[in-house]
Structures are given as C-alpha cells and as structure tokens.
Amino acid sequence: MSSILTTAQQRYTTKAFDASKRISDAQMVEIETLLRLAPSSINSQPWHFVIAGTETGKALVAQGTTGAYASNAPKVLNASHVVVLCTRMELNGEYLQRVIDQEDVDGRIANEAAKLATYKGRSLFLNLHRFQYRDLQHWADKQVYLALGTLLLGVAAMGIDACPIEGFDNALLDEALGLRDKGLSSTVVVALGYRSESDANAKLPKSRFPAERVITRI
Ligand SMILES: Cc1cc2nc3c(=O)[nH]c(=O)nc-3n(C[C@H](O)[C@H](O)[C@H](O)COP(=O)(O)O)c2cc1C
C-alpha cells in the first residue's frame, strides 16, 4: 500500500486533544508552507490563515464556539495550534493583478504582453463568476476548502492530529479576530495537536460508503 493511502486510512478527526503536547515551531513552519502551497483555480489564493498558537489566540478563536457550538470549544482550547481558514471577500481586478505580479516575481511570466494576456484571460473567468454565475464568494470558499483538504492530509502525513470544525459562529469569530475590517471572513477552523488518551474517536473504525456506491468506472 502506498504511504499516502496509509496516511489517509490512519488520519481521523480528533475529538479530544492532549493539552500538554505542542507542535514544534519547525513543524508549524512546514504547516504554513503547506497551506500556502495549496492549489486554487486561476491561482487565485483567495484566502488568509490565522494561526492561533498561544492561549490568548486560542481563547479568541473559542469565542466562536459558544452556544450551540460549545462542544467544539475544548477542541480549540486544548489543541496545540488552531488554524482559522478565512475567505477573502473582495476579488476584484486589483487583486487579480497582485496574483499575476507575484507570478511575474516568481519567474512564470515571459514578458509584458504575456502578463497582459494572462490578466485578460483570468479576468474573463473571474467576471464569469462575478456577473454571470454570481457565485464569486461561493467559488472563493471552494478554493479555501482545497487548502483545508491539503492541510488535513498533510498534517496527518507529519504525524499530527487534527479536527476540522465547521461548527462555529462565523459572525462571533469574525468579530473576535477583527476579520471583516480586513476584508476577510472565517470559513472553516482546524484544531491541530496530539490526541488525548481519552479520545474515544481514536478507537473507532473508519466508516465510508463502499466503492460501488461512490465510484463509477466508465
Ligand atoms: C468541513 C468539515 C467540518 C467538520 N466540522 C466538524 C465539527 O464542527 N466538529 C467535529 O467534531 N467534527 C467535525 N468534522 C469531522 C467530521 O465529522 C469527520 O471528518 C467525518 O465524520 C469523517 O471522519 P474522519 O475525519 O474521522 O475520517 C468536520 C469535517 C469536515 C471535513
């Protein structure tokens, strides 16, 4: 079996973290790089990642896990680090230009004509979502979920446990982190760290639909 498949089979949603265990700074740098390396449509990278690695930071994130979401609060507070994956709310021409300028700096663009053509092609696509499909924000959220998938599989390969969390109050979390003033909004949260011995979920077998149900070979 390939090692990536072993990782996919062994990773699981950690429901209880050992608060005494901390991810090393070197591994956190790797995780930051992993997040930045996630692919996105037209390389749009419509995201920002807030990483809470202090008690103060985690307490701020936990402000989003109150009321109906209280069961997720201990996951946030006992994790080593918590990543808040945010979506960028404004994706205009100026932002697209920044993406292409970065590609230019990174050596992907041959000359000014190619740069202009790249801008034109991608703004066509962006405007399709903005004006025709009218799903620009939803489309941006989908890109953020690619970073989520990259993160979940990536950290598992590094031997780090994770709990993806959609169960939080987006308005409260945005307020606690001051996201909206920065043109951002929280989309999904991931608690990272190491499982507690008391985590009952660690002992349960994985459950997925069989291949016949979810795969069609043509
Ligand atoms: C986007 C997303 C959001 C989730 N939100 C929560 C959550 O709020 N709380 C929680 O305990 N688990 C949450 N989960 C965990 C899922 O229930 C879990 O991934 C699923 O049951 C499959 O189990 P596994 O991750 O252990 O393979 C979430 C998972 C994903 C992918």
The ligand as a MOL file (V3000), in Angstrom:
LIG
                    3D

  0  0  0     0  0            999 V3000
M  V30 BEGIN CTAB
M  V30 COUNTS 31 33 0 0 0
M  V30 BEGIN ATOM
M  V30 1 C -15.5670 20.5860 6.6650 0
M  V30 2 C -15.6770 19.7200 7.8750 0
M  V30 3 C -16.2870 20.2190 9.0100 0
M  V30 4 C -16.3660 19.4520 10.1730 0
M  V30 5 N -16.8670 20.0120 11.3240 0
M  V30 6 C -16.7740 19.3140 12.4900 0
M  V30 7 C -17.1250 19.9280 13.7260 0
M  V30 8 O -17.5740 21.0760 13.7810 0
M  V30 9 N -16.9490 19.2120 14.8610 0
M  V30 10 C -16.4510 17.9260 14.8560 0
M  V30 11 O -16.3100 17.3400 15.9270 0
M  V30 12 N -16.1360 17.3080 13.6890 0
M  V30 13 C -16.2760 17.9800 12.5130 0
M  V30 14 N -15.9070 17.3710 11.3250 0
M  V30 15 C -15.4280 15.9830 11.3410 0
M  V30 16 C -16.2830 15.0190 10.5080 0
M  V30 17 O -17.4170 14.6260 11.2240 0
M  V30 18 C -15.4100 13.8440 10.0910 0
M  V30 19 O -14.4000 14.3130 9.2180 0
M  V30 20 C -16.1610 12.7160 9.3950 0
M  V30 21 O -17.0960 12.1260 10.2650 0
M  V30 22 C -15.2190 11.6480 8.8520 0
M  V30 23 O -14.4510 11.0930 9.8800 0
M  V30 24 P -12.8600 11.1400 9.9160 0
M  V30 25 O -12.4330 12.5810 9.7120 0
M  V30 26 O -12.5170 10.6520 11.2880 0
M  V30 27 O -12.3390 10.2580 8.8230 0
M  V30 28 C -15.8510 18.1350 10.1570 0
M  V30 29 C -15.2640 17.6280 8.9980 0
M  V30 30 C -15.1460 18.4080 7.8730 0
M  V30 31 C -14.4220 17.8720 6.6750 0
M  V30 END ATOM
M  V30 BEGIN BOND
M  V30 1 1 1 2
M  V30 2 1 2 3
M  V30 3 2 2 30
M  V30 4 2 3 4
M  V30 5 1 4 5
M  V30 6 1 4 28
M  V30 7 2 5 6
M  V30 8 1 6 7
M  V30 9 1 6 13
M  V30 10 2 7 8
M  V30 11 1 7 9
M  V30 12 1 9 10
M  V30 13 2 10 11
M  V30 14 1 10 12
M  V30 15 2 12 13
M  V30 16 1 13 14
M  V30 17 1 14 15
M  V30 18 1 14 28
M  V30 19 1 15 16
M  V30 20 1 16 17
M  V30 21 1 16 18
M  V30 22 1 18 19
M  V30 23 1 18 20
M  V30 24 1 20 21
M  V30 25 1 20 22
M  V30 26 1 22 23
M  V30 27 1 23 24
M  V30 28 2 24 25
M  V30 29 1 24 26
M  V30 30 1 24 27
M  V30 31 2 28 29
M  V30 32 1 29 30
M  V30 33 1 30 31
M  V30 END BOND
M  V30 END CTAB
M  END
